[in-house]
Amino acid sequence: MESTELRKIIKEELNNIALSFREVFNIEDGATYLNITPDYLRKLCKKGVIKNNQPNGKIIYIHRNDLISYAMGKAEGTVGDATKLADEYLLKKHITDIKKIKST
């Protein structure tokens, strides 16, 4: 094996080790972490399957726990998300019930 090939392999392995210590990933590194393409990860983020943050409207950041949740098949959301959705539903239902009472 040539030294340039060996250096390339070592560099890739060191990059993979460094990724395992990160808490926040960009699209490219997150895709490498999950072993998927960056385009597919962008699609998952856009659909809301994987939580992400885009503070400046350009670079997408993803927390490691959200990548792990997706990889383990738990990307549906957290208990907090479910509670928020339930509260919104009950509030809308309550407002609808009040409107019905007022209209009769």
Secondary structure by P-SEA (a helix, b strand, c coil): ccaaaaaaaaaaaaaaaaaaacccccaaaaaaaacccaaaaaaaaaaccbbbbbccccbbbbcaaaaaaaaaccccccaaaaaaaaaaaaaaaaaaaaaaaaac
